[in-house]
Amino acid sequence: MEWLLAGSVAAFVAAYLATRFLVRHFENRTLIPFAIYCTLAGLGSLAPFIIG
């Protein structure tokens, strides 16, 4: 039971810190690199269906 509580606290702290970092990061930067990555990843995942 202690491991469940420790894991939940660790997940909460990690999510909080990641969210805080990303909010500060994107206040000064754009999402264009992420949009390009998503487009390429999406096309890459569709490639096997289109080719074969």
N, CA, C and O atoms as a Maestro MAE file, in Angstrom:
{
 s_m_m2io_version
 :::
 2.0.0
}

f_m_ct {
 s_m_title
 :::
 protein
 m_atom[208] {
  # First column is atom index #
  i_m_mmod_type
  r_m_x_coord
  r_m_y_coord
  r_m_z_coord
  i_m_residue_number
  s_m_chain_name
  s_m_pdb_residue_name
  s_m_pdb_atom_name
  i_m_atomic_number
  :::
  1 25 0.825 -1.198 0.000 1 A "MET " " N  " 7
  2 3 0.000 0.000 0.000 1 A "MET " " CA " 6
  3 2 0.868 1.260 0.000 1 A "MET " " C  " 6
  4 15 0.497 2.276 -0.589 1 A "MET " " O  " 8
  5 25 2.022 1.188 0.663 2 A "GLU " " N  " 7
  6 3 2.905 2.352 0.713 2 A "GLU " " CA " 6
  7 2 3.451 2.673 -0.673 2 A "GLU " " C  " 6
  8 15 3.651 3.840 -1.009 2 A "GLU " " O  " 8
  9 25 3.694 1.626 -1.487 3 A "TRP " " N  " 7
  10 3 4.224 1.834 -2.840 3 A "TRP " " CA " 6
  11 2 3.207 2.553 -3.719 3 A "TRP " " C  " 6
  12 15 3.572 3.365 -4.568 3 A "TRP " " O  " 8
  13 25 1.951 2.253 -3.511 4 A "LEU " " N  " 7
  14 3 0.906 2.920 -4.280 4 A "LEU " " CA " 6
  15 2 0.875 4.411 -3.959 4 A "LEU " " C  " 6
  16 15 0.770 5.240 -4.863 4 A "LEU " " O  " 8
  17 25 0.964 4.745 -2.704 5 A "LEU " " N  " 7
  18 3 0.978 6.147 -2.290 5 A "LEU " " CA " 6
  19 2 2.230 6.845 -2.806 5 A "LEU " " C  " 6
  20 15 2.151 7.967 -3.306 5 A "LEU " " O  " 8
  21 25 3.383 6.194 -2.690 6 A "ALA " " N  " 7
  22 3 4.635 6.791 -3.159 6 A "ALA " " CA " 6
  23 2 4.597 7.009 -4.667 6 A "ALA " " C  " 6
  24 15 5.055 8.044 -5.153 6 A "ALA " " O  " 8
  25 25 4.062 6.056 -5.406 7 A "GLY " " N  " 7
  26 3 3.954 6.197 -6.853 7 A "GLY " " CA " 6
  27 2 3.001 7.310 -7.250 7 A "GLY " " C  " 6
  28 15 3.262 8.053 -8.196 7 A "GLY " " O  " 8
  29 25 1.910 7.423 -6.535 8 A "SER " " N  " 7
  30 3 0.947 8.484 -6.821 8 A "SER " " CA " 6
  31 2 1.549 9.858 -6.552 8 A "SER " " C  " 6
  32 15 1.360 10.780 -7.345 8 A "SER " " O  " 8
  33 25 2.261 10.003 -5.460 9 A "VAL " " N  " 7
  34 3 2.904 11.277 -5.135 9 A "VAL " " CA " 6
  35 2 3.974 11.600 -6.173 9 A "VAL " " C  " 6
  36 15 4.077 12.744 -6.618 9 A "VAL " " O  " 8
  37 25 4.770 10.608 -6.563 10 A "ALA " " N  " 7
  38 3 5.817 10.833 -7.561 10 A "ALA " " CA " 6
  39 2 5.208 11.243 -8.904 10 A "ALA " " C  " 6
  40 15 5.727 12.139 -9.570 10 A "ALA " " O  " 8
  41 25 4.121 10.599 -9.302 11 A "ALA " " N  " 7
  42 3 3.456 10.943 -10.558 11 A "ALA " " CA " 6
  43 2 2.890 12.361 -10.495 11 A "ALA " " C  " 6
  44 15 2.988 13.112 -11.466 11 A "ALA " " O  " 8
  45 25 2.303 12.725 -9.367 12 A "PHE " " N  " 7
  46 3 1.769 14.077 -9.210 12 A "PHE " " CA " 6
  47 2 2.870 15.123 -9.311 12 A "PHE " " C  " 6
  48 15 2.712 16.126 -10.007 12 A "PHE " " O  " 8
  49 25 3.973 14.899 -8.630 13 A "VAL " " N  " 7
  50 3 5.085 15.855 -8.645 13 A "VAL " " CA " 6
  51 2 5.657 15.977 -10.059 13 A "VAL " " C  " 6
  52 15 5.915 17.086 -10.527 13 A "VAL " " O  " 8
  53 25 5.854 14.850 -10.739 14 A "ALA " " N  " 7
  54 3 6.394 14.877 -12.099 14 A "ALA " " CA " 6
  55 2 5.448 15.610 -13.050 14 A "ALA " " C  " 6
  56 15 5.897 16.412 -13.869 14 A "ALA " " O  " 8
  57 25 4.160 15.348 -12.951 15 A "ALA " " N  " 7
  58 3 3.191 16.015 -13.817 15 A "ALA " " CA " 6
  59 2 3.135 17.511 -13.524 15 A "ALA " " C  " 6
  60 15 3.046 18.319 -14.449 15 A "ALA " " O  " 8
  61 25 3.187 17.880 -12.267 16 A "TYR " " N  " 7
  62 3 3.167 19.298 -11.892 16 A "TYR " " CA " 6
  63 2 4.386 20.026 -12.445 16 A "TYR " " C  " 6
  64 15 4.262 21.103 -13.028 16 A "TYR " " O  " 8
  65 25 5.559 19.435 -12.261 17 A "LEU " " N  " 7
  66 3 6.786 20.071 -12.732 17 A "LEU " " CA " 6
  67 2 6.822 20.150 -14.259 17 A "LEU " " C  " 6
  68 15 7.252 21.160 -14.817 17 A "LEU " " O  " 8
  69 25 6.377 19.101 -14.932 18 A "ALA " " N  " 7
  70 3 6.361 19.116 -16.394 18 A "ALA " " CA " 6
  71 2 5.403 20.179 -16.915 18 A "ALA " " C  " 6
  72 15 5.730 20.899 -17.859 18 A "ALA " " O  " 8
  73 25 4.236 20.283 -16.315 19 A "THR " " N  " 7
  74 3 3.259 21.287 -16.731 19 A "THR " " CA " 6
  75 2 3.791 22.693 -16.489 19 A "THR " " C  " 6
  76 15 3.654 23.574 -17.338 19 A "THR " " O  " 8
  77 25 4.386 22.892 -15.350 20 A "ARG " " N  " 7
  78 3 4.940 24.210 -15.017 20 A "ARG " " CA " 6
  79 2 6.042 24.593 -16.003 20 A "ARG " " C  " 6
  80 15 6.098 25.731 -16.471 20 A "ARG " " O  " 8
  81 25 6.922 23.631 -16.316 21 A "PHE " " N  " 7
  82 3 8.000 23.885 -17.267 21 A "PHE " " CA " 6
  83 2 7.439 24.219 -18.646 21 A "PHE " " C  " 6
  84 15 7.873 25.181 -19.279 21 A "PHE " " O  " 8
  85 25 6.470 23.422 -19.114 22 A "LEU " " N  " 7
  86 3 5.933 23.634 -20.455 22 A "LEU " " CA " 6
  87 2 5.189 24.958 -20.573 22 A "LEU " " C  " 6
  88 15 5.287 25.621 -21.605 22 A "LEU " " O  " 8
  89 25 4.461 25.353 -19.559 23 A "VAL " " N  " 7
  90 3 3.757 26.635 -19.598 23 A "VAL " " CA " 6
  91 2 4.762 27.772 -19.713 23 A "VAL " " C  " 6
  92 15 4.575 28.682 -20.520 23 A "VAL " " O  " 8
  93 25 5.820 27.731 -18.921 24 A "ARG " " N  " 7
  94 3 6.845 28.776 -18.996 24 A "ARG " " CA " 6
  95 2 7.582 28.726 -20.329 24 A "ARG " " C  " 6
  96 15 7.902 29.766 -20.906 24 A "ARG " " O  " 8
  97 25 7.850 27.527 -20.815 25 A "HIS " " N  " 7
  98 3 8.579 27.364 -22.067 25 A "HIS " " CA " 6
  99 2 7.797 27.955 -23.232 25 A "HIS " " C  " 6
  100 15 8.376 28.655 -24.062 25 A "HIS " " O  " 8
  101 25 6.512 27.695 -23.314 26 A "PHE " " N  " 7
  102 3 5.720 28.140 -24.450 26 A "PHE " " CA " 6
  103 2 5.196 29.563 -24.319 26 A "PHE " " C  " 6
  104 15 4.546 30.062 -25.238 26 A "PHE " " O  " 8
  105 25 5.461 30.220 -23.211 27 A "GLU " " N  " 7
  106 3 5.139 31.643 -23.130 27 A "GLU " " CA " 6
  107 2 6.057 32.444 -24.049 27 A "GLU " " C  " 6
  108 15 5.666 33.491 -24.567 27 A "GLU " " O  " 8
  109 25 7.280 31.947 -24.250 28 A "ASN " " N  " 7
  110 3 8.263 32.665 -25.055 28 A "ASN " " CA " 6
  111 2 8.539 32.011 -26.404 28 A "ASN " " C  " 6
  112 15 9.227 32.600 -27.237 28 A "ASN " " O  " 8
  113 25 8.029 30.833 -26.634 29 A "ARG " " N  " 7
  114 3 8.308 30.101 -27.864 29 A "ARG " " CA " 6
  115 2 7.004 29.654 -28.507 29 A "ARG " " C  " 6
  116 15 5.938 29.698 -27.893 29 A "ARG " " O  " 8
  117 25 7.118 29.220 -29.769 30 A "THR " " N  " 7
  118 3 5.921 28.800 -30.488 30 A "THR " " CA " 6
  119 2 5.825 27.278 -30.508 30 A "THR " " C  " 6
  120 15 6.747 26.574 -30.096 30 A "THR " " O  " 8
  121 25 4.706 26.796 -30.989 31 A "LEU " " N  " 7
  122 3 4.467 25.363 -31.114 31 A "LEU " " CA " 6
  123 2 4.763 24.845 -32.519 31 A "LEU " " C  " 6
  124 15 4.433 23.702 -32.834 31 A "LEU " " O  " 8
  125 25 5.378 25.668 -33.366 32 A "ILE " " N  " 7
  126 3 5.644 25.257 -34.747 32 A "ILE " " CA " 6
  127 2 6.511 23.998 -34.825 32 A "ILE " " C  " 6
  128 15 6.177 23.104 -35.601 32 A "ILE " " O  " 8
  129 25 7.617 23.876 -34.060 33 A "PRO " " N  " 7
  130 3 8.393 22.630 -34.141 33 A "PRO " " CA " 6
  131 2 7.576 21.403 -33.734 33 A "PRO " " C  " 6
  132 15 7.726 20.337 -34.332 33 A "PRO " " O  " 8
  133 25 6.724 21.542 -32.735 34 A "PHE " " N  " 7
  134 3 5.881 20.430 -32.312 34 A "PHE " " CA " 6
  135 2 4.858 20.083 -33.390 34 A "PHE " " C  " 6
  136 15 4.560 18.909 -33.610 34 A "PHE " " O  " 8
  137 25 4.324 21.094 -34.057 35 A "ALA " " N  " 7
  138 3 3.367 20.857 -35.138 35 A "ALA " " CA " 6
  139 2 4.027 20.117 -36.298 35 A "ALA " " C  " 6
  140 15 3.427 19.217 -36.886 35 A "ALA " " O  " 8
  141 25 5.249 20.493 -36.623 36 A "ILE " " N  " 7
  142 3 5.986 19.805 -37.688 36 A "ILE " " CA " 6
  143 2 6.233 18.350 -37.299 36 A "ILE " " C  " 6
  144 15 6.052 17.441 -38.108 36 A "ILE " " O  " 8
  145 25 6.649 18.143 -36.055 37 A "TYR " " N  " 7
  146 3 6.876 16.777 -35.573 37 A "TYR " " CA " 6
  147 2 5.589 15.944 -35.654 37 A "TYR " " C  " 6
  148 15 5.621 14.800 -36.109 37 A "TYR " " O  " 8
  149 25 4.482 16.500 -35.222 38 A "CYS " " N  " 7
  150 3 3.207 15.765 -35.255 38 A "CYS " " CA " 6
  151 2 2.807 15.422 -36.680 38 A "CYS " " C  " 6
  152 15 2.320 14.324 -36.948 38 A "CYS " " O  " 8
  153 25 3.012 16.362 -37.589 39 A "THR " " N  " 7
  154 3 2.687 16.109 -38.993 39 A "THR " " CA " 6
  155 2 3.537 14.978 -39.552 39 A "THR " " C  " 6
  156 15 3.013 14.066 -40.190 39 A "THR " " O  " 8
  157 25 4.837 15.029 -39.320 40 A "LEU " " N  " 7
  158 3 5.733 13.986 -39.822 40 A "LEU " " CA " 6
  159 2 5.445 12.635 -39.167 40 A "LEU " " C  " 6
  160 15 5.463 11.607 -39.845 40 A "LEU " " O  " 8
  161 25 5.183 12.623 -37.874 41 A "ALA " " N  " 7
  162 3 4.866 11.375 -37.186 41 A "ALA " " CA " 6
  163 2 3.552 10.792 -37.695 41 A "ALA " " C  " 6
  164 15 3.430 9.578 -37.857 41 A "ALA " " O  " 8
  165 25 2.577 11.649 -37.947 42 A "GLY " " N  " 7
  166 3 1.296 11.185 -38.481 42 A "GLY " " CA " 6
  167 2 1.433 10.609 -39.875 42 A "GLY " " C  " 6
  168 15 0.868 9.559 -40.179 42 A "GLY " " O  " 8
  169 25 2.183 11.294 -40.720 43 A "LEU " " N  " 7
  170 3 2.409 10.777 -42.069 43 A "LEU " " CA " 6
  171 2 3.202 9.477 -42.036 43 A "LEU " " C  " 6
  172 15 2.940 8.553 -42.806 43 A "LEU " " O  " 8
  173 25 4.179 9.419 -41.130 44 A "GLY " " N  " 7
  174 3 4.973 8.202 -40.991 44 A "GLY " " CA " 6
  175 2 4.149 7.022 -40.518 44 A "GLY " " C  " 6
  176 15 4.394 5.890 -40.934 44 A "GLY " " O  " 8
  177 25 3.193 7.263 -39.670 45 A "SER " " N  " 7
  178 3 2.354 6.162 -39.187 45 A "SER " " CA " 6
  179 2 1.329 5.723 -40.229 45 A "SER " " C  " 6
  180 15 0.847 4.591 -40.189 45 A "SER " " O  " 8
  181 25 1.000 6.607 -41.153 46 A "LEU " " N  " 7
  182 3 0.072 6.246 -42.216 46 A "LEU " " CA " 6
  183 2 0.766 5.580 -43.399 46 A "LEU " " C  " 6
  184 15 0.112 4.918 -44.205 46 A "LEU " " O  " 8
  185 25 2.072 5.744 -43.512 47 A "ALA " " N  " 7
  186 3 2.816 5.219 -44.648 47 A "ALA " " CA " 6
  187 2 2.610 3.715 -44.888 47 A "ALA " " C  " 6
  188 15 2.414 3.323 -46.038 47 A "ALA " " O  " 8
  189 25 2.644 2.867 -43.871 48 A "PRO " " N  " 7
  190 3 2.431 1.432 -44.139 48 A "PRO " " CA " 6
  191 2 1.059 1.137 -44.748 48 A "PRO " " C  " 6
  192 15 0.925 0.202 -45.538 48 A "PRO " " O  " 8
  193 25 0.055 1.910 -44.396 49 A "PHE " " N  " 7
  194 3 -1.278 1.687 -44.951 49 A "PHE " " CA " 6
  195 2 -1.375 2.179 -46.389 49 A "PHE " " C  " 6
  196 15 -2.085 1.593 -47.206 49 A "PHE " " O  " 8
  197 25 -0.663 3.254 -46.694 50 A "ILE " " N  " 7
  198 3 -0.704 3.814 -48.032 50 A "ILE " " CA " 6
  199 2 0.124 2.945 -48.997 50 A "ILE " " C  " 6
  200 15 -0.294 2.679 -50.124 50 A "ILE " " O  " 8
  201 25 1.296 2.514 -48.534 51 A "ILE " " N  " 7
  202 3 2.207 1.754 -49.393 51 A "ILE " " CA " 6
  203 2 1.712 0.331 -49.622 51 A "ILE " " C  " 6
  204 15 1.707 -0.164 -50.750 51 A "ILE " " O  " 8
  205 25 1.304 -0.308 -48.557 52 A "GLY " " N  " 7
  206 3 1.009 -1.721 -48.696 52 A "GLY " " CA " 6
  207 2 -0.379 -2.081 -48.426 52 A "GLY " " C  " 6
  208 15 -0.741 -3.254 -48.515 52 A "GLY " " O  " 8
  :::
 }
 m_bond[207] {
  # First column is bond index #
  i_m_from
  i_m_to
  i_m_order
  :::
  1 1 2 1
  2 2 3 1
  3 3 4 2
  4 3 5 1
  5 5 6 1
  6 6 7 1
  7 7 8 2
  8 7 9 1
  9 9 10 1
  10 10 11 1
  11 11 12 2
  12 11 13 1
  13 13 14 1
  14 14 15 1
  15 15 16 2
  16 15 17 1
  17 17 18 1
  18 18 19 1
  19 19 20 2
  20 19 21 1
  21 21 22 1
  22 22 23 1
  23 23 24 2
  24 23 25 1
  25 25 26 1
  26 26 27 1
  27 27 28 2
  28 27 29 1
  29 29 30 1
  30 30 31 1
  31 31 32 2
  32 31 33 1
  33 33 34 1
  34 34 35 1
  35 35 36 2
  36 35 37 1
  37 37 38 1
  38 38 39 1
  39 39 40 2
  40 39 41 1
  41 41 42 1
  42 42 43 1
  43 43 44 2
  44 43 45 1
  45 45 46 1
  46 46 47 1
  47 47 48 2
  48 47 49 1
  49 49 50 1
  50 50 51 1
  51 51 52 2
  52 51 53 1
  53 53 54 1
  54 54 55 1
  55 55 56 2
  56 55 57 1
  57 57 58 1
  58 58 59 1
  59 59 60 2
  60 59 61 1
  61 61 62 1
  62 62 63 1
  63 63 64 2
  64 63 65 1
  65 65 66 1
  66 66 67 1
  67 67 68 2
  68 67 69 1
  69 69 70 1
  70 70 71 1
  71 71 72 2
  72 71 73 1
  73 73 74 1
  74 74 75 1
  75 75 76 2
  76 75 77 1
  77 77 78 1
  78 78 79 1
  79 79 80 2
  80 79 81 1
  81 81 82 1
  82 82 83 1
  83 83 84 2
  84 83 85 1
  85 85 86 1
  86 86 87 1
  87 87 88 2
  88 87 89 1
  89 89 90 1
  90 90 91 1
  91 91 92 2
  92 91 93 1
  93 93 94 1
  94 94 95 1
  95 95 96 2
  96 95 97 1
  97 97 98 1
  98 98 99 1
  99 99 100 2
  100 99 101 1
  101 101 102 1
  102 102 103 1
  103 103 104 2
  104 103 105 1
  105 105 106 1
  106 106 107 1
  107 107 108 2
  108 107 109 1
  109 109 110 1
  110 110 111 1
  111 111 112 2
  112 111 113 1
  113 113 114 1
  114 114 115 1
  115 115 116 2
  116 115 117 1
  117 117 118 1
  118 118 119 1
  119 119 120 2
  120 119 121 1
  121 121 122 1
  122 122 123 1
  123 123 124 2
  124 123 125 1
  125 125 126 1
  126 126 127 1
  127 127 128 2
  128 127 129 1
  129 129 130 1
  130 130 131 1
  131 131 132 2
  132 131 133 1
  133 133 134 1
  134 134 135 1
  135 135 136 2
  136 135 137 1
  137 137 138 1
  138 138 139 1
  139 139 140 2
  140 139 141 1
  141 141 142 1
  142 142 143 1
  143 143 144 2
  144 143 145 1
  145 145 146 1
  146 146 147 1
  147 147 148 2
  148 147 149 1
  149 149 150 1
  150 150 151 1
  151 151 152 2
  152 151 153 1
  153 153 154 1
  154 154 155 1
  155 155 156 2
  156 155 157 1
  157 157 158 1
  158 158 159 1
  159 159 160 2
  160 159 161 1
  161 161 162 1
  162 162 163 1
  163 163 164 2
  164 163 165 1
  165 165 166 1
  166 166 167 1
  167 167 168 2
  168 167 169 1
  169 169 170 1
  170 170 171 1
  171 171 172 2
  172 171 173 1
  173 173 174 1
  174 174 175 1
  175 175 176 2
  176 175 177 1
  177 177 178 1
  178 178 179 1
  179 179 180 2
  180 179 181 1
  181 181 182 1
  182 182 183 1
  183 183 184 2
  184 183 185 1
  185 185 186 1
  186 186 187 1
  187 187 188 2
  188 187 189 1
  189 189 190 1
  190 190 191 1
  191 191 192 2
  192 191 193 1
  193 193 194 1
  194 194 195 1
  195 195 196 2
  196 195 197 1
  197 197 198 1
  198 198 199 1
  199 199 200 2
  200 199 201 1
  201 201 202 1
  202 202 203 1
  203 203 204 2
  204 203 205 1
  205 205 206 1
  206 206 207 1
  207 207 208 2
  :::
 }
}
